[in-house]
Amino acid sequence: MDFYTYLVSRLIFPLQETLKRHQTLKVRRGLEATQWWDPDRLEALRIERLRALLVEAGTHVPYYQRCFERTGFNPSSLRSVADLCRLPTLSKADIRANADALRHTHAARLTRSSTGGSSGEPLSFLIGSERVSHDVAAKWRATRWFDVDIGDPEIVLWGSPIELGTQDRLRLLRDKLMRSRLLSAFDMSDSNLDRYVETIRRQRPRMLFGYPYSMTHLAQHAQRRGVALNDLGIKVAFVTSESLYPQQREIIQQVFGCVVANGYGGRDAGFIAHECPSGGLHITAEDIIVETLDVNGHPVANGQAGEVTITHLATRDYPFIRYRTGDIAVLDDRQCSCGRGLPMLREVQGRTNDLLIAADGSSMPCKAFTFLLREIPGIDSFKVIQESVARTRIVLVTSAAYDPISEQGLIDGFRRRLGREVRIDIEYAAALAVEKTGKFRYVLSKVDRDSLGGLPLGAKPAQTESLALPAVCST
Ligand SMILES: [Zn+2]
């Protein structure tokens, strides 16, 4: 660690957090110890924290006072994490309808956060400083798994309007202090990409952070220009917010000469899981209980796909208890070779917007479709847009190797998955546009799941934007 990083990570950042009344440093130190605990000891900690959260909610949060009364649930009787299933789940619609009743009666200094702005109605909710501290600390811990600390030079390729909108002077100054440089994922024109490549060469970041698509796009641009970026000492590229495909991992790894670490989380759900250097996708188990539920709300077995439902243990001020994310994932019961006792996700199959809804109401993960497209030669890039249950558009950017005769096979493949009567339109474009938020989605469904009701696996909740904390110090 160089002296400047030492100064920032030990002094400047902790000071900033203290001024904001966050407990980030203390929480991170705690997390660095508990990650090595054996699963039984970790479980005991979780039960204790869960019970404390529920007792507090039952005493001071009107929504949960009513909920416990109605269900006859006694929080102090909780003996295991599995007892959670005696409580109802919390949907986005529930939060919207009970925005004030979810607030702790003594909560102070709450800040408003929102998610899902790119499609559908955004979800607005409140977060307390306890939660911010825990989410930032969890992320900080994950960067340190790769020998990267706050204060190390960082390039953030991000495009959320929230981040760009708050680029006031103070923030720019702070980013400069932290040696964090934001490059907009909004505008990925060739001239901007040239500038980004040049900035990266000059800044010699120790870590990169961004969406898989944007980072791959930038890597491919550098490749085309013949500019080397693998000699800068970049340790790790953190990607989040979209599905990471193996080809993307390969390209990023190769071009930047670093490992790629996948993260999974959201503003709403928190910092759910992060990949370790051994490749295990570890859950932030001290703070977040992940359940995977079937269509009837019952837990599925480890190894089976289910809807990610989280209970965030640091949400005393505005509890997220059994919050349904709409994402589909598979829990793992193996232990990681790195030795950390933190449980793992085997896979995140589809984030809400990656899922398409078939005519019979079932949810199909994007992999079911991207697989078809990747089989066809000459498709450079694609985008699948489900306009309605009855109609899906496929936009293709093709090269000379593409044969339009493939169209019928593609349509048939999509129909086999979505339904015989579904209309599939294939369109061609010279290039694909990035979403308004700067994110790129290969697969986007505009179907309002809330209005469908009673759908199988993962289909019921409204859209979520799996937006992780943009940078370690950006909360
Ligand atoms: Zn591990």
Boltz pocket constraint, residues with backbone or C-beta under 6 A from the ligand:
constraints:
  - pocket:
      binder: B
      contacts: [[A, 276], [A, 277], [A, 278], [A, 279], [A, 280], [A, 282], [A, 336], [A, 337], [A, 338], [A, 339], [A, 340]]
      max_distance: 6.0
